Amino acid sequence: MKELLRSNNLVKLSWAQSMLQQSGIESVWLDRHTSVMEGSISAIEQRLVVAEEDYEAAKRCLQRAERELEH
């Protein structure tokens, strides 16, 4: 697995996971529970990871989706 995104922004993580899913790319959201347990101090960022072989396609997918949001 390779880290694609690290953030405390739950909306961004959820959006990214949804975009990947729509493109047929599986992802795993890590540190979700650890972050909740530590409270709201945002010390532990959550991570979205994908399989090594999907990393480049996942990166392109999110870049394309971000460009579409800008227009």
MITI-773373 format. One record per residue: chain; z, y, x of N, C-alpha, C in turn; residue in three letters. Coordinates in steps of 0.2 Angstrom, whole numbers, plus 5000, padded with zeros to 4 digits. Layout:
BEGIN
+---+------+------+------+------+------+------+------+------+------+-----+
! c !  nzz !  nyy !  nxx ! cazz ! cayy ! caxx !  czz !  cyy !  cxx !   r !
+---+------+------+------+------+------+------+------+------+------+-----+
! A !    Z !    Y !    X !    Z !    Y !    X !    Z !    Y !    X ! Ala !
...
+---+------+------+------+------+------+------+------+------+------+-----+
This chain:
BEGIN
+---+------+------+------+------+------+------+------+------+------+-----+
! c !  nzz !  nyy !  nxx ! cazz ! cayy ! caxx !  czz !  cyy !  cxx !   r !
+---+------+------+------+------+------+------+------+------+------+-----+
! A ! 5000 ! 4994 ! 5004 ! 5000 ! 5000 ! 5000 ! 5000 ! 5006 ! 5004 ! Met !
! A ! 4997 ! 5011 ! 5002 ! 4996 ! 5018 ! 5006 ! 4998 ! 5023 ! 5001 ! Lys !
! A ! 5002 ! 5028 ! 5004 ! 5004 ! 5034 ! 5000 ! 4998 ! 5038 ! 4998 ! Glu !
! A ! 4998 ! 5040 ! 4992 ! 4992 ! 5045 ! 4990 ! 4995 ! 5052 ! 4988 ! Leu !
! A ! 5001 ! 5052 ! 4986 ! 5004 ! 5058 ! 4983 ! 5011 ! 5057 ! 4983 ! Leu !
! A ! 5015 ! 5063 ! 4986 ! 5022 ! 5063 ! 4986 ! 5024 ! 5070 ! 4983 ! Arg !
! A ! 5028 ! 5070 ! 4978 ! 5030 ! 5076 ! 4974 ! 5036 ! 5075 ! 4970 ! Ser !
! A ! 5039 ! 5081 ! 4968 ! 5045 ! 5081 ! 4963 ! 5042 ! 5083 ! 4956 ! Asn !
! A ! 5036 ! 5084 ! 4956 ! 5032 ! 5087 ! 4950 ! 5030 ! 5080 ! 4946 ! Asn !
! A ! 5034 ! 5079 ! 4941 ! 5033 ! 5073 ! 4936 ! 5027 ! 5073 ! 4933 ! Leu !
! A ! 5025 ! 5079 ! 4931 ! 5019 ! 5080 ! 4927 ! 5013 ! 5079 ! 4931 ! Val !
! A ! 5013 ! 5081 ! 4938 ! 5007 ! 5080 ! 4942 ! 5007 ! 5073 ! 4944 ! Lys !
! A ! 5013 ! 5069 ! 4945 ! 5012 ! 5062 ! 4946 ! 5010 ! 5058 ! 4940 ! Leu !
! A ! 5012 ! 5060 ! 4935 ! 5009 ! 5056 ! 4929 ! 5002 ! 5058 ! 4927 ! Ser !
! A ! 5000 ! 5064 ! 4928 ! 4993 ! 5065 ! 4928 ! 4989 ! 5061 ! 4933 ! Trp !
! A ! 4991 ! 5061 ! 4939 ! 4987 ! 5058 ! 4944 ! 4987 ! 5050 ! 4943 ! Ala !
! A ! 4992 ! 5047 ! 4941 ! 4992 ! 5040 ! 4939 ! 4987 ! 5039 ! 4933 ! Gln !
! A ! 4987 ! 5043 ! 4928 ! 4982 ! 5043 ! 4923 ! 4975 ! 5043 ! 4925 ! Ser !
! A ! 4974 ! 5048 ! 4929 ! 4967 ! 5049 ! 4932 ! 4965 ! 5043 ! 4936 ! Met !
! A ! 4969 ! 5040 ! 4940 ! 4967 ! 5034 ! 4943 ! 4966 ! 5028 ! 4939 ! Leu !
! A ! 4971 ! 5027 ! 4934 ! 4970 ! 5022 ! 4929 ! 4963 ! 5022 ! 4925 ! Gln !
! A ! 4961 ! 5028 ! 4923 ! 4955 ! 5029 ! 4920 ! 4949 ! 5027 ! 4924 ! Gln !
! A ! 4950 ! 5028 ! 4931 ! 4945 ! 5026 ! 4935 ! 4945 ! 5018 ! 4938 ! Ser !
! A ! 4950 ! 5015 ! 4935 ! 4951 ! 5008 ! 4936 ! 4954 ! 5007 ! 4943 ! Gly !
! A ! 4958 ! 5011 ! 4945 ! 4962 ! 5011 ! 4951 ! 4969 ! 5010 ! 4950 ! Ile !
! A ! 4972 ! 5004 ! 4952 ! 4979 ! 5003 ! 4951 ! 4984 ! 5007 ! 4956 ! Glu !
! A ! 4989 ! 5010 ! 4953 ! 4994 ! 5013 ! 4957 ! 5001 ! 5011 ! 4956 ! Ser !
! A ! 5005 ! 5013 ! 4960 ! 5012 ! 5011 ! 4959 ! 5016 ! 5017 ! 4960 ! Val !
! A ! 5021 ! 5019 ! 4956 ! 5025 ! 5025 ! 4956 ! 5032 ! 5023 ! 4959 ! Trp !
! A ! 5033 ! 5025 ! 4966 ! 5039 ! 5023 ! 4969 ! 5044 ! 5029 ! 4969 ! Leu !
! A ! 5050 ! 5027 ! 4970 ! 5056 ! 5031 ! 4970 ! 5058 ! 5035 ! 4964 ! Asp !
! A ! 5055 ! 5032 ! 4958 ! 5056 ! 5035 ! 4952 ! 5064 ! 5035 ! 4950 ! Arg !
! A ! 5066 ! 5029 ! 4951 ! 5073 ! 5028 ! 4949 ! 5078 ! 5031 ! 4954 ! His !
! A ! 5077 ! 5030 ! 4960 ! 5081 ! 5033 ! 4965 ! 5081 ! 5041 ! 4964 ! Thr !
! A ! 5076 ! 5044 ! 4962 ! 5076 ! 5051 ! 4961 ! 5080 ! 5053 ! 4955 ! Ser !
! A ! 5080 ! 5049 ! 4950 ! 5084 ! 5050 ! 4944 ! 5091 ! 5049 ! 4945 ! Val !
! A ! 5093 ! 5044 ! 4949 ! 5100 ! 5043 ! 4951 ! 5103 ! 5049 ! 4955 ! Met !
! A ! 5099 ! 5052 ! 4959 ! 5102 ! 5057 ! 4964 ! 5103 ! 5064 ! 4960 ! Glu !
! A ! 5100 ! 5064 ! 4954 ! 5101 ! 5070 ! 4950 ! 5096 ! 5075 ! 4950 ! Gly !
! A ! 5097 ! 5081 ! 4949 ! 5092 ! 5086 ! 4949 ! 5091 ! 5090 ! 4955 ! Ser !
! A ! 5094 ! 5088 ! 4961 ! 5093 ! 5092 ! 4967 ! 5087 ! 5091 ! 4970 ! Ile !
! A ! 5082 ! 5087 ! 4968 ! 5076 ! 5086 ! 4971 ! 5076 ! 5084 ! 4978 ! Ser !
! A ! 5080 ! 5081 ! 4980 ! 5081 ! 5079 ! 4987 ! 5076 ! 5073 ! 4989 ! Ala !
! A ! 5075 ! 5069 ! 4984 ! 5071 ! 5063 ! 4985 ! 5064 ! 5064 ! 4981 ! Ile !
! A ! 5059 ! 5065 ! 4985 ! 5052 ! 5065 ! 4982 ! 5050 ! 5058 ! 4979 ! Glu !
! A ! 5046 ! 5058 ! 4974 ! 5043 ! 5052 ! 4971 ! 5036 ! 5051 ! 4974 ! Gln !
! A ! 5034 ! 5045 ! 4975 ! 5028 ! 5044 ! 4978 ! 5023 ! 5039 ! 4974 ! Arg !
! A ! 5017 ! 5041 ! 4974 ! 5012 ! 5037 ! 4971 ! 5008 ! 5033 ! 4976 ! Leu !
! A ! 5007 ! 5027 ! 4976 ! 5004 ! 5023 ! 4981 ! 4998 ! 5019 ! 4978 ! Val !
! A ! 4993 ! 5017 ! 4982 ! 4988 ! 5013 ! 4980 ! 4987 ! 5008 ! 4986 ! Val !
! A ! 4983 ! 5003 ! 4984 ! 4981 ! 4998 ! 4989 ! 4977 ! 5001 ! 4994 ! Ala !
! A ! 4978 ! 4998 ! 5000 ! 4974 ! 5001 ! 5006 ! 4966 ! 5002 ! 5005 ! Glu !
! A ! 4964 ! 4997 ! 5002 ! 4956 ! 4997 ! 5000 ! 4954 ! 5001 ! 4995 ! Glu !
! A ! 4959 ! 5004 ! 4991 ! 4957 ! 5009 ! 4986 ! 4959 ! 5016 ! 4988 ! Asp !
! A ! 4962 ! 5017 ! 4993 ! 4964 ! 5023 ! 4995 ! 4959 ! 5029 ! 4995 ! Tyr !
! A ! 4953 ! 5028 ! 4999 ! 4948 ! 5033 ! 4999 ! 4945 ! 5034 ! 4992 ! Glu !
! A ! 4944 ! 5029 ! 4988 ! 4941 ! 5030 ! 4981 ! 4947 ! 5034 ! 4977 ! Ala !
! A ! 4953 ! 5032 ! 4978 ! 4958 ! 5036 ! 4974 ! 4959 ! 5043 ! 4976 ! Ala !
! A ! 4958 ! 5045 ! 4983 ! 4958 ! 5051 ! 4985 ! 4952 ! 5055 ! 4982 ! Lys !
! A ! 4946 ! 5052 ! 4982 ! 4941 ! 5056 ! 4979 ! 4941 ! 5057 ! 4972 ! Arg !
! A ! 4944 ! 5052 ! 4968 ! 4945 ! 5053 ! 4961 ! 4950 ! 5059 ! 4960 ! Cys !
! A ! 4955 ! 5059 ! 4963 ! 4960 ! 5065 ! 4962 ! 4957 ! 5072 ! 4964 ! Leu !
! A ! 4953 ! 5072 ! 4969 ! 4950 ! 5078 ! 4972 ! 4945 ! 5080 ! 4966 ! Gln !
! A ! 4941 ! 5076 ! 4964 ! 4936 ! 5077 ! 4958 ! 4940 ! 5080 ! 4952 ! Arg !
! A ! 4945 ! 5076 ! 4950 ! 4949 ! 5078 ! 4944 ! 4952 ! 5085 ! 4945 ! Ala !
! A ! 4954 ! 5087 ! 4951 ! 4957 ! 5094 ! 4952 ! 4952 ! 5099 ! 4952 ! Glu !
! A ! 4946 ! 5097 ! 4955 ! 4940 ! 5102 ! 4954 ! 4938 ! 5104 ! 4947 ! Arg !
! A ! 4938 ! 5098 ! 4943 ! 4937 ! 5099 ! 4936 ! 4942 ! 5104 ! 4932 ! Glu !
! A ! 4948 ! 5103 ! 4934 ! 4953 ! 5108 ! 4931 ! 4952 ! 5115 ! 4933 ! Leu !
! A ! 4950 ! 5116 ! 4939 ! 4949 ! 5123 ! 4941 ! 4943 ! 5127 ! 4937 ! Glu !
! A ! 4939 ! 5123 ! 4934 ! 4933 ! 5126 ! 4931 ! 4934 ! 5126 ! 4923 ! His !
+---+------+------+------+------+------+------+------+------+------+-----+
